[in-house]
Amino acid sequence: MAFHAIKRVTVNLPRALLEDAGEVTGVGTTETIVQGLQLLARRRAYTKAMALKGKLDLRIDLDAARERAGR
């Protein structure tokens, strides 16, 4: 994890939710929360990408892209 800046925060979290999340990640509290925030960021990127579905006209020659000669 390479972060440019760290912000210290104090939050009140449901204990059971944090314990469940910690069991899933298998890491400490800070790492668990960071992973959750990263998932939210990825979800936003996925939603933006899906909003483009059907709106981009991509014409790709797969053989050329894969550098295949006359298979």
mmCIF file as gemmi writes it, N, C-alpha and C atoms, coordinates in Angstrom:
data_model
loop_
_atom_site.group_PDB
_atom_site.id
_atom_site.type_symbol
_atom_site.label_atom_id
_atom_site.label_alt_id
_atom_site.label_comp_id
_atom_site.label_asym_id
_atom_site.label_entity_id
_atom_site.label_seq_id
_atom_site.pdbx_PDB_ins_code
_atom_site.Cartn_x
_atom_site.Cartn_y
_atom_site.Cartn_z
_atom_site.occupancy
_atom_site.B_iso_or_equiv
_atom_site.pdbx_formal_charge
_atom_site.auth_seq_id
_atom_site.auth_asym_id
_atom_site.pdbx_PDB_model_num
ATOM 1 N N . MET Axp A 1 ? 0.83 -1.187 0 1 0 ? 1 A 1
ATOM 2 C CA . MET Axp A 1 ? 0 0 0 1 0 ? 1 A 1
ATOM 3 C C . MET Axp A 1 ? 0.87 1.244 0 1 0 ? 1 A 1
ATOM 4 N N . ALA Axp A 2 ? 0.816 2.005 -1.042 1 0 ? 2 A 1
ATOM 5 C CA . ALA Axp A 2 ? 1.563 3.254 -1.107 1 0 ? 2 A 1
ATOM 6 C C . ALA Axp A 2 ? 0.572 4.414 -1.117 1 0 ? 2 A 1
ATOM 7 N N . PHE Axp A 3 ? 0.568 5.169 -0.056 1 0 ? 3 A 1
ATOM 8 C CA . PHE Axp A 3 ? -0.331 6.312 0.042 1 0 ? 3 A 1
ATOM 9 C C . PHE Axp A 3 ? 0.488 7.58 0.11 1 0 ? 3 A 1
ATOM 10 N N . HIS Axp A 4 ? -0.039 8.638 -0.471 1 0 ? 4 A 1
ATOM 11 C CA . HIS Axp A 4 ? 0.675 9.905 -0.48 1 0 ? 4 A 1
ATOM 12 C C . HIS Axp A 4 ? 0.54 10.633 0.85 1 0 ? 4 A 1
ATOM 13 N N . ALA Axp A 5 ? -0.623 10.528 1.463 1 0 ? 5 A 1
ATOM 14 C CA . ALA Axp A 5 ? -0.844 11.202 2.739 1 0 ? 5 A 1
ATOM 15 C C . ALA Axp A 5 ? -1.756 10.333 3.592 1 0 ? 5 A 1
ATOM 16 N N . ILE Axp A 6 ? -1.604 10.445 4.864 1 0 ? 6 A 1
ATOM 17 C CA . ILE Axp A 6 ? -2.425 9.687 5.801 1 0 ? 6 A 1
ATOM 18 C C . ILE Axp A 6 ? -3.285 10.671 6.581 1 0 ? 6 A 1
ATOM 19 N N . LYS Axp A 7 ? -4.547 10.325 6.758 1 0 ? 7 A 1
ATOM 20 C CA . LYS Axp A 7 ? -5.448 11.155 7.559 1 0 ? 7 A 1
ATOM 21 C C . LYS Axp A 7 ? -5.927 10.297 8.718 1 0 ? 7 A 1
ATOM 22 N N . ARG Axp A 8 ? -5.691 10.784 9.903 1 0 ? 8 A 1
ATOM 23 C CA . ARG Axp A 8 ? -6.138 10.074 11.099 1 0 ? 8 A 1
ATOM 24 C C . ARG Axp A 8 ? -7.58 10.483 11.372 1 0 ? 8 A 1
ATOM 25 N N . VAL Axp A 9 ? -8.432 9.48 11.592 1 0 ? 9 A 1
ATOM 26 C CA . VAL Axp A 9 ? -9.842 9.748 11.856 1 0 ? 9 A 1
ATOM 27 C C . VAL Axp A 9 ? -10.297 8.942 13.069 1 0 ? 9 A 1
ATOM 28 N N . THR Axp A 10 ? -11.335 9.421 13.679 1 0 ? 10 A 1
ATOM 29 C CA . THR Axp A 10 ? -11.985 8.694 14.765 1 0 ? 10 A 1
ATOM 30 C C . THR Axp A 10 ? -13.405 8.418 14.3 1 0 ? 10 A 1
ATOM 31 N N . VAL Axp A 11 ? -13.788 7.159 14.297 1 0 ? 11 A 1
ATOM 32 C CA . VAL Axp A 11 ? -15.123 6.789 13.846 1 0 ? 11 A 1
ATOM 33 C C . VAL Axp A 11 ? -15.764 5.828 14.839 1 0 ? 11 A 1
ATOM 34 N N . ASN Axp A 12 ? -17.065 5.832 14.854 1 0 ? 12 A 1
ATOM 35 C CA . ASN Axp A 12 ? -17.829 4.883 15.657 1 0 ? 12 A 1
ATOM 36 C C . ASN Axp A 12 ? -18.428 3.867 14.688 1 0 ? 12 A 1
ATOM 37 N N . LEU Axp A 13 ? -17.996 2.605 14.827 1 0 ? 13 A 1
ATOM 38 C CA . LEU Axp A 13 ? -18.426 1.556 13.923 1 0 ? 13 A 1
ATOM 39 C C . LEU Axp A 13 ? -19.149 0.462 14.698 1 0 ? 13 A 1
ATOM 40 N N . PRO Axp A 14 ? -20.131 -0.159 14.074 1 0 ? 14 A 1
ATOM 41 C CA . PRO Axp A 14 ? -20.769 -1.302 14.728 1 0 ? 14 A 1
ATOM 42 C C . PRO Axp A 14 ? -19.737 -2.415 14.939 1 0 ? 14 A 1
ATOM 43 N N . ARG Axp A 15 ? -19.587 -2.84 16.168 1 0 ? 15 A 1
ATOM 44 C CA . ARG Axp A 15 ? -18.566 -3.824 16.524 1 0 ? 15 A 1
ATOM 45 C C . ARG Axp A 15 ? -18.705 -5.107 15.708 1 0 ? 15 A 1
ATOM 46 N N . ALA Axp A 16 ? -19.929 -5.62 15.586 1 0 ? 16 A 1
ATOM 47 C CA . ALA Axp A 16 ? -20.149 -6.875 14.866 1 0 ? 16 A 1
ATOM 48 C C . ALA Axp A 16 ? -19.752 -6.733 13.396 1 0 ? 16 A 1
ATOM 49 N N . LEU Axp A 17 ? -20.063 -5.595 12.784 1 0 ? 17 A 1
ATOM 50 C CA . LEU Axp A 17 ? -19.711 -5.372 11.386 1 0 ? 17 A 1
ATOM 51 C C . LEU Axp A 17 ? -18.201 -5.365 11.208 1 0 ? 17 A 1
ATOM 52 N N . LEU Axp A 18 ? -17.501 -4.677 12.093 1 0 ? 18 A 1
ATOM 53 C CA . LEU Axp A 18 ? -16.043 -4.617 12.006 1 0 ? 18 A 1
ATOM 54 C C . LEU Axp A 18 ? -15.413 -5.984 12.251 1 0 ? 18 A 1
ATOM 55 N N . GLU Axp A 19 ? -15.953 -6.722 13.209 1 0 ? 19 A 1
ATOM 56 C CA . GLU Axp A 19 ? -15.425 -8.06 13.485 1 0 ? 19 A 1
ATOM 57 C C . GLU Axp A 19 ? -15.648 -8.992 12.294 1 0 ? 19 A 1
ATOM 58 N N . ASP Axp A 20 ? -16.848 -8.927 11.698 1 0 ? 20 A 1
ATOM 59 C CA . ASP Axp A 20 ? -17.128 -9.761 10.52 1 0 ? 20 A 1
ATOM 60 C C . ASP Axp A 20 ? -16.192 -9.409 9.376 1 0 ? 20 A 1
ATOM 61 N N . ALA Axp A 21 ? -16.007 -8.124 9.131 1 0 ? 21 A 1
ATOM 62 C CA . ALA Axp A 21 ? -15.131 -7.684 8.044 1 0 ? 21 A 1
ATOM 63 C C . ALA Axp A 21 ? -13.696 -8.123 8.313 1 0 ? 21 A 1
ATOM 64 N N . GLY Axp A 22 ? -13.265 -8.03 9.555 1 0 ? 22 A 1
ATOM 65 C CA . GLY Axp A 22 ? -11.92 -8.456 9.925 1 0 ? 22 A 1
ATOM 66 C C . GLY Axp A 22 ? -11.708 -9.942 9.712 1 0 ? 22 A 1
ATOM 67 N N . GLU Axp A 23 ? -12.735 -10.735 9.963 1 0 ? 23 A 1
ATOM 68 C CA . GLU Axp A 23 ? -12.639 -12.179 9.724 1 0 ? 23 A 1
ATOM 69 C C . GLU Axp A 23 ? -12.492 -12.461 8.233 1 0 ? 23 A 1
ATOM 70 N N . VAL Axp A 24 ? -13.177 -11.683 7.423 1 0 ? 24 A 1
ATOM 71 C CA . VAL Axp A 24 ? -13.098 -11.873 5.972 1 0 ? 24 A 1
ATOM 72 C C . VAL Axp A 24 ? -11.714 -11.506 5.453 1 0 ? 24 A 1
ATOM 73 N N . THR Axp A 25 ? -11.193 -10.352 5.899 1 0 ? 25 A 1
ATOM 74 C CA . THR Axp A 25 ? -9.908 -9.883 5.378 1 0 ? 25 A 1
ATOM 75 C C . THR Axp A 25 ? -8.733 -10.604 6.015 1 0 ? 25 A 1
ATOM 76 N N . GLY Axp A 26 ? -8.872 -10.986 7.265 1 0 ? 26 A 1
ATOM 77 C CA . GLY Axp A 26 ? -7.777 -11.651 7.966 1 0 ? 26 A 1
ATOM 78 C C . GLY Axp A 26 ? -6.657 -10.7 8.367 1 0 ? 26 A 1
ATOM 79 N N . VAL Axp A 27 ? -6.946 -9.39 8.336 1 0 ? 27 A 1
ATOM 80 C CA . VAL Axp A 27 ? -5.943 -8.396 8.725 1 0 ? 27 A 1
ATOM 81 C C . VAL Axp A 27 ? -6.519 -7.5 9.808 1 0 ? 27 A 1
ATOM 82 N N . GLY Axp A 28 ? -5.739 -6.538 10.268 1 0 ? 28 A 1
ATOM 83 C CA . GLY Axp A 28 ? -6.149 -5.661 11.342 1 0 ? 28 A 1
ATOM 84 C C . GLY Axp A 28 ? -7.22 -4.658 10.936 1 0 ? 28 A 1
ATOM 85 N N . THR Axp A 29 ? -7.621 -3.867 11.915 1 0 ? 29 A 1
ATOM 86 C CA . THR Axp A 29 ? -8.698 -2.895 11.724 1 0 ? 29 A 1
ATOM 87 C C . THR Axp A 29 ? -8.386 -1.886 10.63 1 0 ? 29 A 1
ATOM 88 N N . THR Axp A 30 ? -7.219 -1.264 10.679 1 0 ? 30 A 1
ATOM 89 C CA . THR Axp A 30 ? -6.878 -0.249 9.678 1 0 ? 30 A 1
ATOM 90 C C . THR Axp A 30 ? -6.871 -0.846 8.282 1 0 ? 30 A 1
ATOM 91 N N . GLU Axp A 31 ? -6.22 -1.997 8.138 1 0 ? 31 A 1
ATOM 92 C CA . GLU Axp A 31 ? -6.144 -2.629 6.826 1 0 ? 31 A 1
ATOM 93 C C . GLU Axp A 31 ? -7.522 -3.032 6.324 1 0 ? 31 A 1
ATOM 94 N N . THR Axp A 32 ? -8.376 -3.493 7.224 1 0 ? 32 A 1
ATOM 95 C CA . THR Axp A 32 ? -9.741 -3.883 6.862 1 0 ? 32 A 1
ATOM 96 C C . THR Axp A 32 ? -10.521 -2.684 6.345 1 0 ? 32 A 1
ATOM 97 N N . ILE Axp A 33 ? -10.412 -1.567 7.028 1 0 ? 33 A 1
ATOM 98 C CA . ILE Axp A 33 ? -11.132 -0.358 6.605 1 0 ? 33 A 1
ATOM 99 C C . ILE Axp A 33 ? -10.579 0.152 5.281 1 0 ? 33 A 1
ATOM 100 N N . VAL Axp A 34 ? -9.259 0.115 5.115 1 0 ? 34 A 1
ATOM 101 C CA . VAL Axp A 34 ? -8.653 0.542 3.846 1 0 ? 34 A 1
ATOM 102 C C . VAL Axp A 34 ? -9.176 -0.33 2.706 1 0 ? 34 A 1
ATOM 103 N N . GLN Axp A 35 ? -9.235 -1.639 2.907 1 0 ? 35 A 1
ATOM 104 C CA . GLN Axp A 35 ? -9.735 -2.528 1.859 1 0 ? 35 A 1
ATOM 105 C C . GLN Axp A 35 ? -11.187 -2.211 1.519 1 0 ? 35 A 1
ATOM 106 N N . GLY Axp A 36 ? -11.98 -1.896 2.525 1 0 ? 36 A 1
ATOM 107 C CA . GLY Axp A 36 ? -13.374 -1.526 2.281 1 0 ? 36 A 1
ATOM 108 C C . GLY Axp A 36 ? -13.479 -0.252 1.463 1 0 ? 36 A 1
ATOM 109 N N . LEU Axp A 37 ? -12.65 0.738 1.771 1 0 ? 37 A 1
ATOM 110 C CA . LEU Axp A 37 ? -12.657 1.988 1.015 1 0 ? 37 A 1
ATOM 111 C C . LEU Axp A 37 ? -12.181 1.765 -0.419 1 0 ? 37 A 1
ATOM 112 N N . GLN Axp A 38 ? -11.202 0.882 -0.591 1 0 ? 38 A 1
ATOM 113 C CA . GLN Axp A 38 ? -10.726 0.556 -1.937 1 0 ? 38 A 1
ATOM 114 C C . GLN Axp A 38 ? -11.824 -0.127 -2.753 1 0 ? 38 A 1
ATOM 115 N N . LEU Axp A 39 ? -12.598 -0.985 -2.101 1 0 ? 39 A 1
ATOM 116 C CA . LEU Axp A 39 ? -13.717 -1.628 -2.794 1 0 ? 39 A 1
ATOM 117 C C . LEU Axp A 39 ? -14.741 -0.599 -3.262 1 0 ? 39 A 1
ATOM 118 N N . LEU Axp A 40 ? -15.007 0.398 -2.445 1 0 ? 40 A 1
ATOM 119 C CA . LEU Axp A 40 ? -15.939 1.453 -2.839 1 0 ? 40 A 1
ATOM 120 C C . LEU Axp A 40 ? -15.416 2.225 -4.041 1 0 ? 40 A 1
ATOM 121 N N . ALA Axp A 41 ? -14.134 2.519 -4.051 1 0 ? 41 A 1
ATOM 122 C CA . ALA Axp A 41 ? -13.536 3.24 -5.184 1 0 ? 41 A 1
ATOM 123 C C . ALA Axp A 41 ? -13.62 2.399 -6.454 1 0 ? 41 A 1
ATOM 124 N N . ARG Axp A 42 ? -13.357 1.089 -6.34 1 0 ? 42 A 1
ATOM 125 C CA . ARG Axp A 42 ? -13.448 0.207 -7.506 1 0 ? 42 A 1
ATOM 126 C C . ARG Axp A 42 ? -14.878 0.104 -8.009 1 0 ? 42 A 1
ATOM 127 N N . ARG Axp A 43 ? -15.826 0.076 -7.074 1 0 ? 43 A 1
ATOM 128 C CA . ARG Axp A 43 ? -17.235 0.005 -7.472 1 0 ? 43 A 1
ATOM 129 C C . ARG Axp A 43 ? -17.634 1.243 -8.262 1 0 ? 43 A 1
ATOM 130 N N . ARG Axp A 44 ? -17.147 2.395 -7.836 1 0 ? 44 A 1
ATOM 131 C CA . ARG Axp A 44 ? -17.439 3.631 -8.567 1 0 ? 44 A 1
ATOM 132 C C . ARG Axp A 44 ? -16.846 3.576 -9.969 1 0 ? 44 A 1
ATOM 133 N N . ALA Axp A 45 ? -15.613 3.095 -10.094 1 0 ? 45 A 1
ATOM 134 C CA . ALA Axp A 45 ? -14.977 2.976 -11.406 1 0 ? 45 A 1
ATOM 135 C C . ALA Axp A 45 ? -15.749 1.99 -12.28 1 0 ? 45 A 1
ATOM 136 N N . TYR Axp A 46 ? -16.204 0.886 -11.714 1 0 ? 46 A 1
ATOM 137 C CA . TYR Axp A 46 ? -16.975 -0.103 -12.454 1 0 ? 46 A 1
ATOM 138 C C . TYR Axp A 46 ? -18.294 0.5 -12.937 1 0 ? 46 A 1
ATOM 139 N N . THR Axp A 47 ? -18.974 1.237 -12.068 1 0 ? 47 A 1
ATOM 140 C CA . THR Axp A 47 ? -20.238 1.867 -12.436 1 0 ? 47 A 1
ATOM 141 C C . THR Axp A 47 ? -20.045 2.852 -13.578 1 0 ? 47 A 1
ATOM 142 N N . LYS Axp A 48 ? -18.961 3.636 -13.517 1 0 ? 48 A 1
ATOM 143 C CA . LYS Axp A 48 ? -18.671 4.58 -14.601 1 0 ? 48 A 1
ATOM 144 C C . LYS Axp A 48 ? -18.395 3.839 -15.903 1 0 ? 48 A 1
ATOM 145 N N . ALA Axp A 49 ? -17.653 2.753 -15.827 1 0 ? 49 A 1
ATOM 146 C CA . ALA Axp A 49 ? -17.337 1.971 -17.024 1 0 ? 49 A 1
ATOM 147 C C . ALA Axp A 49 ? -18.603 1.355 -17.61 1 0 ? 49 A 1
ATOM 148 N N . MET Axp A 50 ? -19.468 0.833 -16.761 1 0 ? 50 A 1
ATOM 149 C CA . MET Axp A 50 ? -20.7 0.219 -17.247 1 0 ? 50 A 1
ATOM 150 C C . MET Axp A 50 ? -21.637 1.253 -17.868 1 0 ? 50 A 1
ATOM 151 N N . ALA Axp A 51 ? -21.552 2.502 -17.432 1 0 ? 51 A 1
ATOM 152 C CA . ALA Axp A 51 ? -22.373 3.564 -18.022 1 0 ? 51 A 1
ATOM 153 C C . ALA Axp A 51 ? -21.958 3.818 -19.468 1 0 ? 51 A 1
ATOM 154 N N . LEU Axp A 52 ? -20.755 3.438 -19.835 1 0 ? 52 A 1
ATOM 155 C CA . LEU Axp A 52 ? -20.27 3.612 -21.201 1 0 ? 52 A 1
ATOM 156 C C . LEU Axp A 52 ? -20.659 2.441 -22.106 1 0 ? 52 A 1
ATOM 157 N N . LYS Axp A 53 ? -21.182 1.38 -21.526 1 0 ? 53 A 1
ATOM 158 C CA . LYS Axp A 53 ? -21.51 0.179 -22.293 1 0 ? 53 A 1
ATOM 159 C C . LYS Axp A 53 ? -22.438 0.533 -23.454 1 0 ? 53 A 1
ATOM 160 N N . GLY Axp A 54 ? -22.006 0.158 -24.651 1 0 ? 54 A 1
ATOM 161 C CA . GLY Axp A 54 ? -22.792 0.424 -25.844 1 0 ? 54 A 1
ATOM 162 C C . GLY Axp A 54 ? -22.606 1.813 -26.418 1 0 ? 54 A 1
ATOM 163 N N . LYS Axp A 55 ? -21.8 2.639 -25.783 1 0 ? 55 A 1
ATOM 164 C CA . LYS Axp A 55 ? -21.606 4.011 -26.237 1 0 ? 55 A 1
ATOM 165 C C . LYS Axp A 55 ? -20.279 4.219 -26.948 1 0 ? 55 A 1
ATOM 166 N N . LEU Axp A 56 ? -19.388 3.235 -26.865 1 0 ? 56 A 1
ATOM 167 C CA . LEU Axp A 56 ? -18.093 3.351 -27.514 1 0 ? 56 A 1
ATOM 168 C C . LEU Axp A 56 ? -18.062 2.47 -28.75 1 0 ? 56 A 1
ATOM 169 N N . ASP Axp A 57 ? -17.598 3.014 -29.861 1 0 ? 57 A 1
ATOM 170 C CA . ASP Axp A 57 ? -17.47 2.249 -31.092 1 0 ? 57 A 1
ATOM 171 C C . ASP Axp A 57 ? -16.011 1.846 -31.242 1 0 ? 57 A 1
ATOM 172 N N . LEU Axp A 58 ? -15.714 0.642 -30.783 1 0 ? 58 A 1
ATOM 173 C CA . LEU Axp A 58 ? -14.342 0.147 -30.835 1 0 ? 58 A 1
ATOM 174 C C . LEU Axp A 58 ? -14.214 -0.82 -31.993 1 0 ? 58 A 1
ATOM 175 N N . ARG Axp A 59 ? -13.313 -0.537 -32.872 1 0 ? 59 A 1
ATOM 176 C CA . ARG Axp A 59 ? -13.04 -1.438 -33.989 1 0 ? 59 A 1
ATOM 177 C C . ARG Axp A 59 ? -11.615 -1.935 -33.82 1 0 ? 59 A 1
ATOM 178 N N . ILE Axp A 60 ? -11.518 -3.156 -33.356 1 0 ? 60 A 1
ATOM 179 C CA . ILE Axp A 60 ? -10.216 -3.724 -33.023 1 0 ? 60 A 1
ATOM 180 C C . ILE Axp A 60 ? -9.98 -4.972 -33.869 1 0 ? 60 A 1
ATOM 181 N N . ASP Axp A 61 ? -8.842 -5.023 -34.514 1 0 ? 61 A 1
ATOM 182 C CA . ASP Axp A 61 ? -8.416 -6.221 -35.22 1 0 ? 61 A 1
ATOM 183 C C . ASP Axp A 61 ? -7.661 -7.079 -34.207 1 0 ? 61 A 1
ATOM 184 N N . LEU Axp A 62 ? -8.356 -8.091 -33.678 1 0 ? 62 A 1
ATOM 185 C CA . LEU Axp A 62 ? -7.772 -8.89 -32.599 1 0 ? 62 A 1
ATOM 186 C C . LEU Axp A 62 ? -6.488 -9.59 -33.017 1 0 ? 62 A 1
ATOM 187 N N . ASP Axp A 63 ? -6.436 -10.084 -34.249 1 0 ? 63 A 1
ATOM 188 C CA . ASP Axp A 63 ? -5.205 -10.752 -34.692 1 0 ? 63 A 1
ATOM 189 C C . ASP Axp A 63 ? -4.035 -9.776 -34.71 1 0 ? 63 A 1
ATOM 190 N N . ALA Axp A 64 ? -4.267 -8.562 -35.218 1 0 ? 64 A 1
ATOM 191 C CA . ALA Axp A 64 ? -3.204 -7.551 -35.226 1 0 ? 64 A 1
ATOM 192 C C . ALA Axp A 64 ? -2.824 -7.154 -33.812 1 0 ? 64 A 1
ATOM 193 N N . ALA Axp A 65 ? -3.828 -7.028 -32.946 1 0 ? 65 A 1
ATOM 194 C CA . ALA Axp A 65 ? -3.565 -6.648 -31.561 1 0 ? 65 A 1
ATOM 195 C C . ALA Axp A 65 ? -2.742 -7.703 -30.845 1 0 ? 65 A 1
ATOM 196 N N . ARG Axp A 66 ? -2.972 -8.947 -31.22 1 0 ? 66 A 1
ATOM 197 C CA . ARG Axp A 66 ? -2.239 -10.054 -30.606 1 0 ? 66 A 1
ATOM 198 C C . ARG Axp A 66 ? -0.973 -10.391 -31.371 1 0 ? 66 A 1
ATOM 199 N N . GLU Axp A 67 ? -0.702 -9.641 -32.398 1 0 ? 67 A 1
ATOM 200 C CA . GLU Axp A 67 ? 0.476 -9.83 -33.254 1 0 ? 67 A 1
ATOM 201 C C . GLU Axp A 67 ? 0.555 -11.24 -33.815 1 0 ? 67 A 1
ATOM 202 N N . ARG Axp A 68 ? -0.578 -11.703 -34.312 1 0 ? 68 A 1
ATOM 203 C CA . ARG Axp A 68 ? -0.636 -13.036 -34.927 1 0 ? 68 A 1
ATOM 204 C C . ARG Axp A 68 ? -0.599 -12.876 -36.438 1 0 ? 68 A 1
ATOM 205 N N . ALA Axp A 69 ? 0.176 -13.671 -37.042 1 0 ? 69 A 1
ATOM 206 C CA . ALA Axp A 69 ? 0.306 -13.622 -38.506 1 0 ? 69 A 1
ATOM 207 C C . ALA Axp A 69 ? -0.441 -14.793 -39.113 1 0 ? 69 A 1
ATOM 208 N N . GLY Axp A 70 ? -1.572 -14.498 -39.777 1 0 ? 70 A 1
ATOM 209 C CA . GLY Axp A 70 ? -2.341 -15.443 -40.583 1 0 ? 70 A 1
ATOM 210 C C . GLY Axp A 70 ? -2.614 -16.8 -40.002 1 0 ? 70 A 1
ATOM 211 N N . ARG Axp A 71 ? -3.218 -16.886 -38.894 1 0 ? 71 A 1
ATOM 212 C CA . ARG Axp A 71 ? -3.572 -18.179 -38.314 1 0 ? 71 A 1
ATOM 213 C C . ARG Axp A 71 ? -4.772 -18.748 -38.994 1 0 ? 71 A 1
